[in-house]
Amino acid sequence: MQSSSDGEGRSLWGEPDLEAEEKTCGVCGDRASGYHFHVMTCEGCKGFFRRTVLKGIQFTCPFTQSCLVTKAKRRQCQACRYKKCLAVGMRKDMIMSEEALYARRALRKRKLQKSPPILPVEPLEDHGLSPEQEQLIEILTEAHKKHFDSSFSPFIHYQPPVRLHVHNPEAQGSPESAFPSLYLLPSHEDNAEEVLPDVFSILPLLADLSTFMIQQVIQFAKAIPAFRNLPMDDQISLLKGATLEICQIQFNMVFNEETNTWKCGPHGYTIQDAALAGLQQVYLDALLKFHTNLRKLRLHEAEYVLLQALVLFYPDHIEVTQREEIDQTQEKIALTLKKYIDRWHPWPEGFSTPNSCCC
């Protein structure tokens, strides 16, 4: 059976291609991903060579210009690494400039927009997902289901704190204050009662919930082959930049926009609970608006997991080293998400998609 590969020595979404396991980089000896600029190299040396040529960088060896270039030492002397790239046959003339790459992509996009289908097909088939994209969704969905506990089982036996209530006979006719209903019982009636904020009871709970969610995000990321294949420093950088955003996307999956409640297993939590914990109202208003608007989109589970992965693989963090590889992974995720949206949430008849406008 023919293996499914991306043409650069890796199977889909970063899984190792068995046929390429024995191939090594001609520059540093690391596992090669394919032929790049006329030589079998790894992703790291491919990106290093391309950046060096495009930016016209001149390196100087601080030693004897004969440094050993290996997987472990390739970053120690850039001058000798570049010298070895040329020595093994990497060709500068095969590197396309950023302008040329942009022009080629734009040309491909115009051709796709102008080229009519050869044979008539069913409407949904125009946006059908490729087998590779279907596999990506399957990998991400499996990672999400395995590492997202929607029942919040560690908190099943949690007992909400007992709060003190003070009867307020004037509350019935009093107008809402600058903190509407934050200190009122959620279901107040004629005999309204003021609630004394119990910060020290609700704050540890929210902290535990946040820690629980963060741990799940880390496990979700580790279950993705393309993430596991990155250097550990890059993994840490991506998680530092994306964990809180992914937590919010996951929290949206348990949000009820009719009651403005996050259903965490047997318990529900509201903006009022966050206010009692001391969070500022200006932050809470934006948070509630985000969750309400996102929930109204009625996203499928596949769209939620693709959004999480899209946020995770962000190539513009300053500290990442495999920027090009991360960028390519994010682009694959973005194209898959667009294809899925086009298939299951098509634009109403008579409307044009944003990409259908001619420049």
C-alpha positions, 0 to 999 in steps of 0.5 A: 500500500502506498504511504501518504506523504507530504513529499518531504519525508513526513506522513500527514501532519508530522507523523514519520514516514516509514520509507524516509526513516533511514534518510539523514540530513546531508548537513547535520545528520538529523533525520531528513524530511526530503530534498531541499535546494538539491540536497536531502536535508532536515527541516532545520537546515532547509530553513537555515539555508533559505533565511541565510541566502534571502537575508544576505547574512555574512557569518564569521567563524570564531574558531578555525573554520572547521567546526563539526556540524551535527544535530547537537552542535549545528547552532554553535557555529552558523558560519561552518553550518552555512559553509557545509550547506554549500559543500554538500551541494545546496543551491542558492539559485533554487531559492525563491524570493518572498515576492516570487513566492507571493506572486506564485501563490496569488497566481495559483489562487486566481487560476483556482477561482477562474477555472471551471470544473471539468465535470458537473458535481454536486454543490457540496462536492466543490468543498469536499475535504481531502483524505489528508484533511479528514485525517487531520480532523480525526487526529485533533478530535481524538486528542480533544476527546481523550484529554477534555473532560466535559464532565469535570469529574474532579469537581463532581463532589465539590460543594458550593460555599455557603454564603451569608444573606442579609435581608434588604427590604429596600431592594425591591424598589431600588434601581440597579447600581453600577454592579448590576445583580453582582451582589443579588441572588441569581433568582431574586424575587420581591423579597430580594436579599443582598449577598455578601461576596465570599471571595475566599470561597470562590477564588480557590475553586476558580483557580483549581478549575483553571489549573485543571483546564491548563493541564488538559490543554497541555495533554491535548497538544502532546497528543498531536504528532506535529506538535510532538515532533517540534523541539521541546523549547518550541513546544514550551513557547507555543503552549505559553502563548496559546494555553489561555486562549485554548482554555477559552475555546474549550470553555465555550463548548460548555457555555449556555448563551441563554442562561450565561452559564458555564456548565462544568459537570453538575455545577454551573458558574456565571459572570457573577461568580467571577466577580465575587472572586475579584475579577474586574467588570471591564474584563468580564463584560468582554469575556461574556461578549466573546462567549455569547458571540462564539456560541451563536455560531453553532460550531461543530466539534471539528471546528472547535478542535481546528480552532484550538490547533490554529491558535496553538501553531502560531509561528510568530512567537519570538522564541520559536526556532522551527518557524517555517515548519510551524507556519506550514502546519498552521496553514494546513489547519487554516485551509482545512477549517475553511474547507469544513466551513465552506462545506457545512456552513455555506454562504446564503445564495446571492452572497459572495465569499470574501475570497471570491472578490477580484482584486 
